[in-house]
Every structure is written in structure tokens, then in C-alpha cells.
Amino acid sequence: MQITQILANLVAEALESAQATGALPAAGEVEIKIERPKLAEHGDFSTSLPLALVRTMRVPPIQIADAIVDAMPQHEMIGSAGSASPGFVNFTLSMRWLQSQVNIVRSLGEKFGAVDSGLGKSVQVEFVSVNPTGPLHVGHARGAVIGSSLANVMEAAGYDVQREYYVNDAGNQMRVFYDTLYSRYMQASGRDEPLPDPAYPGEYLKE
């Protein structure tokens, strides 16, 4: 679970606790947003939830912030929590917790950052799929890099990924390509062979 989601859950729990004890009045549902403060002295993360609750609670936002801080449950991730005017709750992460994350990152290795949001779901990623009748160019290489990277990211998210390179080597286009290539081959052999109609005009068929 992400840090922001953990903090949002803790804020929701603190708000519910403050309302249960009468420290804050009841209020309707409101989205809890956890953001990074613009100034480092305001901590690592912050929420402006008290400002959003002013209209329904009819309580000064700093009072709401104080009540949330007082009711905040203990968590190993939080080093400190405090209120700030006009109505913010600021969080500073625990240094001990941050240090422990280094060992977790090292132990996970390449699996670090993997999530399970796509668990049980299948997805097909088609990439490159070059037209077999045309030349390759740098755009195809770009498509290979992007497509492969996307498939890897989705696998790390738990998806069952099927990679596909669609080989469109059927139909009239292949007949025209074959006839054109045959004519170019005969010409390269010194024979006077006209191009078919229709034909692929590209110079790459001479190379």
C-alpha cells in the first residue's frame, strides 16, 4: 500500500474517533487528499481536510486539525503529526521507518515496486507488428522499446501479459510484394523483366 493511502486511512480513522468522542461534530463523506507540502518545514506529507470540512462542521479549520492530530492513531511510519494554520495536518515520516525501507528494497531486488492491481486479469500487448511489405525504420525500434516496457510494467502489476507481434503476411498485398520482388530479382540478374501492375515502387526492393 502506498504511503499516501496509509496516511489517508489513518486520517479517516482519526476523524471518526474525534467524532465518536464528541471532539468534532458529524459531517458527510469527504475525499481525503494527501499531498506533498511546498515547504520542507511543513513535513513530508500534508492534508487540507480541515479546510474542506469547515462548511459542514461549522468549526474553525485549525480546531478541526487539532482534533484530528489528537486522535491520530500510532503508526510506525509516522514520526510526528502536527496542525498548522489555517487548517492543515502535517506529517513527518519516522527516520527509523525510512531506514528500514532500505533493507526491504534491497531484499526485494528486481521485484521492488511490483503491485497486485492486475492480479487475475489478462491483457494482450501488440507492438511493432511491422508491415512485411515495407522497410524497417527507427520508429519500429521505438515501438519495440515502448511495447516491451509496457508489457514488463503490466507484468509487474500482476497482469497475465501476452505479447504479440502480428505478422500480416496474407492477402493480396503479399501477392503484389512477391510479384514485385520477383521482377526486381530478375532485373538484378540482367533480364529485362517489367514490373507487374500493381507493383511496389520502393527502391528498397532493389537493395
Helices and strands as residue ranges (DSSP letters): H 3-20, G 40-42, E 45-47, H 49-57, H 61-70, E 78-84, E 88-93, H 95-108, G 109-111, E 122-126, H 138-156, E 160-164, H 172-188, G 203-205
